[in-house]
Amino acid sequence: MAALRADTLKAALPAAVYYARALPDMPPPKRAGWVDGGLCPFHADSHRGNFRVNLESGAYTCFACGTKGGDILAFHRELHRLSFAETINDLAQQFLSGGWADE
């Protein structure tokens, strides 16, 4: 498999598609932009509404624990505790083998 560049991967994998897979408990979004991401996966969250994701840019933030990042790569990296290169490889593998582009 040829290596994907980060910008190519982000362009091919929309944030809304990624978050629908990565956050299966996320409430269905009613609009684009910043939406309720469900419970924060970075701490023992028990209050919906603290964790928000941006379905356009991929940015995320939690108002309770303070974690935040600018795109799906940062989210995936932090969630799975991967290096940047591991993040690109992991997402490329999942994206190419999982048919995410078809959603």
Rosetta blueprint (number, residue, H / E / L):
1 M L
2 A L
3 A L
4 L L
5 R L
6 A H
7 D H
8 T H
9 L H
10 K H
11 A H
12 A H
13 L L
14 P L
15 A H
16 A H
17 V H
18 Y H
19 Y H
20 A H
21 R H
22 A H
23 L L
24 P L
25 D L
26 M L
27 P L
28 P L
29 P L
30 K L
31 R L
32 A L
33 G L
34 W E
35 V E
36 D E
37 G L
38 G L
39 L L
40 C L
41 P L
42 F L
43 H L
44 A L
45 D L
46 S L
47 H L
48 R L
49 G L
50 N L
51 F E
52 R E
53 V E
54 N E
55 L L
56 E L
57 S L
58 G L
59 A L
60 Y E
61 T E
62 C E
63 F L
64 A L
65 C L
66 G L
67 T L
68 K E
69 G E
70 G L
71 D L
72 I H
73 L H
74 A H
75 F H
76 H H
77 R H
78 E H
79 L H
80 H H
81 R L
82 L L
83 S L
84 F H
85 A H
86 E H
87 T H
88 I H
89 N H
90 D H
91 L H
92 A H
93 Q H
94 Q H
95 F H
96 L H
97 S H
98 G H
99 G L
100 W H
101 A H
102 D H
103 E L
